[in-house]
Amino acid sequence: MDDAAAAPRRDRSAGPPGRGATDRRSAEEGGHAPASARIEDALAEPVVAAVRDLGGYGGLVYLRSRDRRSLVLGVVCGVPRSLLRSWWRVPVGGALPMSEAYRRAESLWLPDEAAAMLRFPQFTAALPYSFASAYHPVRVGGEPVGVLAVLRSAAREPLDGRAVGAVLRDAGRDMEERLTEYARRVSGRTGSDAVAYGIDHDDQPVSVRLPAPPAPAVAVGMIEWDLDSDRWSGDDDALSLLGVTPAGFGGTMAEVEARVSPDDLHELRSSRREAAGTGQVRARHFRVLAAPEEDGRIRYRSVELWGHVVRAEGTGRLLVGALVDTAGGATAAEAAERLPDGLFSLDQDGRVVYANARCQELLGCALERILGHYPWEVLTWLRDPAYEDRYRAAMLSQEPVSYLVHDPRGVWLGFVLYPGVHGLTGRVFRTAAPAGSEPGRALTPAGGGAGAPPSELVATARAGALYHVVQMASVLTEAVTVRDVCRAVAEQLLPAFGAQEIALYTIRDGRMHLLWESGYPRGFLDRFEGVPLDADLPGVHALTTRLPLFFESPEALVDAYPRLVLDPMNAWSFLPLIASGHPVGSCILGWSAPHRFTPEERSALTALGGLAAQAMERARLYDAESAVARGLQEGLLPHRLPAIDRMVTTGRYLPGTQGMAIGGDWYDVIRTGRGVALVIGDVEGHSVGAAAVMGQLRSAVHAFAASGRPPQEVVTHTNRLLAELETDVFATCCYIELDPGTGRALAVRAGHPPPLLRHPDGRAETLDLPGGVLLGVQADAEYPLSTLVLAPGSVLALYTDGLVERSGSDIGTGIEAIRRCLARSRADSVEQLADQLIRAAHRTEDRPDDVALLLTAYG
């Protein structure tokens, strides 16, 4: 990325970085979303309702990204965003429950950890916490646009899968209606073309709070206290707290004192002195008479006085303030301060919002120092990742978690965490160390005494980085070619780390050559093609020094490489691809916003670069062997078919896209002494060996047919030849000898799919010809001969099973689909008809088998 003649600058051809997908699309199409139209508003109520109806504690809604490669977390409720940071963006093709629900457009219910482990072992290894989860595709106009997920405690009573499905379907329909309306508001359109407009999401998730359980209302009344005349006045709420009515209250200090507990009269009177001396009153507590019990016993309620003094002309000193009912918080806080154990509370995100005095004493940390922080960030002795994972375990399982900590003073402390959807309450206490105890181990009833909770959960490794490494390793084991590897790396790395662009380079003849790119401005990388290994470029330096480079801002990159032309990104990583000590190439990732690379992320990216390099090297060797095999096969197939009166023939061949991408399919048209032989065959397997056997069989059939042998003998001799070769492979074949003058044909079928015949009137049928066993199975096998007659205007189709086999359906269904296509086609030529028949196979990226087709139009 060097430009010696130019000053550092950005290439802006891709537009400004960091803009959301919806904003970009609105600008491109000339529209704009109303300020009040927010996608989270369409999702919030349905996801909250789904969580409530399933008795869950958390809900997530993933939406597809603009490039359709990722699912991006759009709305989260009941679970802190920070807890899911590694899962904000996941690959559509990942081994994840949300990805599978989206790909298959089906609901998914995982009632416990065992079910999740069975279906998604890598996901469970990365999130080793016990919880149940349900997933449902979110659709708009029948098109999947995202996934709804509901999290539930696995310890709660189990739910029937049908009940879960019913709740998810209701929530899905509600979301579809709301998202459809949102799309129409954003687009300003009312027709079907507004469907799914603006639904894609590439931004941060929005947190939606689950409804809190109802709490007693806090009564607050406003008062005015004339300090000079000792006259009181108050609104209805204040007088109600004092237990008097407006009509029966004269406003004297004596009436107020009559309502106050005798034990607290000094506190009330001290309030007057405090106000006169300081000009304010802060949290003066006293008890006032409440309505008597039914048995006549006196009852008091605690109140708190707050106020400040104002001076107004003609009124003297006036205390304006509030009388607050303290039946809730203050009383509870006072009770907590009296407990012998330390108590603390964390908000949903894990930050400290309360700690009693005993907790501060046990932790050796004042409240003002820890308040609003994660405890493991302030207290260095809690920075072990295992302790943070205890918090993760509690919040994701919604079950109590306990563990031991050995503090720097040599004291063993027991921690018990009690989670809820709005946060977490914790208890900390001194404890004796059980025999063999280690910091971070879970408490047991024997060791934890009274502090042991009913459920002990053990959390292990940190989630995100582990999953991405395991997932990448799994995906790369299935990638065969270099292109497969490049696609897998891009589909995994971009979503996993939130990057927007990727470039993969390899070394060839001492220079760097681009293998794959995504997200770059058009033509931006052209200037770097074929740069030598001594170029002053970060991608080259990462490879030659074998050290990854990370730049968290454009300024940092320009400082290191002042002549570099920058693309419209704001952070980059340059990863060396090293396999078994051998340099393979470089991987460059770019982020549209400034990005901080954590130590865990740097380690994960470095490890993933190593996995990619190993897969790349293996794929290069495979591609080299595959090129030899493809050359062999192309040399064995006929380059042109003979021109014959009253017949037009054409052939098509598509290699498989899995395995060696080469097989043993072949076709041929051969002149015989009596007419023309139309032949198609298929040798099992996908390898150089299969192609070699195919070549032998094709040569044998050609020789037998050209010598004038009848069809039965051609097939019988070919079968005997294959059996004697002892290759341990079998083959199928369909051989039809046609007399162009009469249209009469003789056919022999050896384990091959039946031919198709379209009559001149357009009617197409499957020719269910009798056949024999596969070639090579039985040396002395016999093959029956069939006779048929082609009328002028007929079209005969011979094909291999790769054209008609589909995953999840039988071969008969595929044959029927091709027959219907043959009947409906109005192609003007045999060439066009052949293209139509293989169109679906041609568009299929994952073809497990070869496809061969031989069409003959008889006129």
Buried (B, 14 or more C-beta within 10 A) or exposed (E): BBEEEEEBEBBEEBEEBBEBBBBBBBEEEEBEBEEEBBBBBBBBBBBBBBBBBBBBBBBBBBBBBBBEBBBBBBBBBBBBBEBBBBBBBBBBBBBBBBBBBBBEBEBBBBBBBEBBBEBBEBBBBBBBBBBBBBBBBBBBBEEBBBBBBBBBBBBBEEBEEEEBBEBBEBBBEBBBEBBBEBBBBBBEBEEEEBBBBBBBBBBEBBBBEBEEEEEEEEBBBBBBBBBEBBBBBBBEBBBBBBBBEEEEBEBEBEBBBBBBBEEBEEBBBBBBEBBEEEBEBEEBBBBBBBEEEEEEEEEBBBBBBBBBBEEEEEEEBBBEBBBBBBBBEBEEEEEBEEBEBBBBBBBBBBBBBBBBBBBBEBBEBEBEEBBEBBBBEBBEBBEBBBBBBBBBBBBBBBBBBBBBBBBEEEEBBBBBBBBBBBBBBBBBBBBEBBEEBEBBBBBEEEBBBEBBBEBBBBBBEBBBBBBBBBBBBBBBEEBBBBBBBBBBBBBBBBBBBBBBBBBBBBBEEEBBBBBBBBBBBEEBBEEBEEBEBEBBBBBBBBBBEEEBBBBBBBEBBBEEBEBBBBBBBBBBBBBBBBBEEEBBBBBBBBBBEBBEBEEBBBBBBBBBBBBBBBBBBBBBEBBEEBEEBBEBBEEBBBEEBEEBEBBBBBBBBBBBBBBBBBBBBBBBBBEBEBBBBBBBBBBBBBBBBBBBBBBBBBEBBBBBBBEEBBBBBBBBBBBBBBBEBEBEBBBBBBBBBBBBEEBBBBBBBBBBBBBBBBBEEEEBBBBEBEBBBBBBBEEEBEBEBBEBEBEEEBBBBBBBBBBBBBEEEEEEEBBEBBBEBBBEBEBEEBEEBBBBBBEBBEEBEEBBBBBBBBBBBBB
